Amino acid sequence: MGSDWGTVNDKSGQGSPIMGNGKRFSGQVVNSPRYSGPMTRRALSFKRNNSHDVEVAAPDSPIVEGDQYSHESRTAYHQNRAHIKPLLKKSAAIARSFNNKTGSRQCVFYSCGVFVVFLILMKISTVGWLGYQIEQNTMSKDLSRTLLGLRTLPNSEEERAKHLTEESDTGNSIWIDSSDAIASQTHKVEQIQNSALWLKPKSDSFEQCIDHSKSSKRPGLDTNGYLLVNANGGLNQMRTGICDMVAVARIINATLVLPSLDHSSFWSDPSGFKDLFDWHHFIDTLKDDINIVEFLPPLYAKVEPFKKTPVSWSKTSYYKTEVLPLLKHHKVLYFTHTDSRLANNGLSSSIQKLRCRANYQALRYTTSIEELGNTLVARMRKDGNPYIALHLRYEKDMLSFTGCAHNLTSNEAEELQQMRYDVNHWKEKDIDGEEKRRQGGCPMTPRETALLLKALGFPSTTNIYIVAGETYGNGSMKALYDEFENIFTHSTLATEEELETFENYQNRLAALDYIVALESDVFVYTYDGNMAKAVQGHRRFEGFRKTINPDRYQLIF
């Protein structure tokens, strides 16, 4: 079809008029409505009736079949002339009446009105019918140029050499290979189409509310005693435990000594508090809440601390009635465990805010950890690409603890079982792994994780950072690597020199992962571990950054 105005392109490339019913006319069309004299060409007009084009013959133009008149055509022709003659006479009389002054003014007035209406109709038809399509085509071309940014080389080698020579002589824009340009454009269009995947939930009506209340009082010089704590577990378990101990120190008006860290857990990391956290910042941030000291004062340095393991999930009343008297009597208490020693609910808002201040503001990692963590984040966002932080909790200790051995070999399953029996403080020993999996109690496998990400719509080019230790099982990661090509860890993203001071320090490496996970565009965790909870809470605090928690039960069924 040549255009939208009733023509088609014939083989000669010229447009031919067609009727609304599809018939083609052999004669030429005279576009002038003022044509007079002997009619040797066809004069047509079309009247639009709903969606159909109805043919109407002009009064002075008989219908022609080829080049001969039919009898019916002649009869209709003479009848039309008989009706038209009185109209012509009447029109002539009207025209003569315009010779007087009044008629002339009316003629000018009507002519101006018709002219204005004509201009309005032309403007509407031009902008409304044609202009929009032209504008859209122009915008589409401009968008293509913007997405590509560069022009593409011709296909033949001779044309490429010619264009490159011309461009080098004139100093014009750079040429690139067309396949590279198409790949670049496809990648950008793919990003635009999947942009909704990266949008964070709306949180405009929420704000951080951890400031001190007006009635809050700073700790005085008088203290009921000193509190020593041993933060047990992995990095994130220790983080939450330290925050709880800050709150406990406030409840019983104790002076907190910098916490010691667990060195006997699965990772056997010898790092101390100062190796992981900025301890000066920790003390300064909480100075309006509790007193914190680096060491016991000389007066109590030689005093044997009273050891105590607090009851799990205890409320404020427990510490005031059970622990406070012990502190006042012995002056130095030593808590052997810090994990889950304070209830999550049923506490005053001031204590809850203090826990948040300790976790999200006071516990800042050392400068070396923060700097390398931010460097890894920048590398993951190279070229402005978003990335997923995937907490793939498919590690040996977690699989052993949960009793989950799905898709593992019999030897690997036996190794996990033996490890479970060797760890004394793991109370559950005999576990039906398949039944637990059916109940949604097992970490997702790498294969299940790949299916989940594909089902959510993440393209295979998505940048993924694995937030976890070494994945357990021979070839267990193959299914994930087959589906997603851009998978990174701290070991592949950082150089050997950068990781030199982190080698064999699992908690420091976990701190790097924490930073990358916190700053990610989307955080996905496949099991409800301590890190998943810590990072999820921190991301909510920082503005409800998108976090995906799969329903493992529904996934299995």
Buried (B, 14 or more C-beta within 10 A) or exposed (E): EEEEEBBEEEEEEEBBBBBBEEEEEEBEEBEEEEEEEEBEEBBBEEEEEEEEBEEEBBBBBBBBEEEEEEEEBEEBBEEBEEEEEEEEEEEEEEEEEBEEEEBEEEBEEEEEEEEEEEEEEEEEEEEEEEEEEEEEEEEEEEEEEEBBEBBBBBEEEEEBEEBBEEBEEEEEEEBBEBEEBEEBBEBBEEBEEBEEBBEEEEEEEEEEEBEBEEEEEEBEEEBBBBBBBBBBBBBBBBBBBBBBBBBBBBBBBBBBBBBBBBBEBBBEBEBBBBBBBBBEBBBEBBEEBBBBEEEBEEEBEEEEBBEBEBEEEBBBEBBEEEBBEBBEEBBBBBBEBBBBBBBEEEBEEBBBBBBBBBBBBBBBBBEEBBEBBBBBBEBBBEEEBBBBBBBBBBBBBBBBBBBBBBBBEEEBBEBBBEBBEEBEEBEEEEBEBEEBBEEBBBBBBBBBBBBBBBEBEBBEBBBBBBBBBEBBBEEBBEBBEEBBEBBBBBEEBBEEEBBEEBEEBBBBBBBBBBBBBBBBBBBBBBBBBBBBBBBBBBBBBEEBBBBBEBEBEEBBE
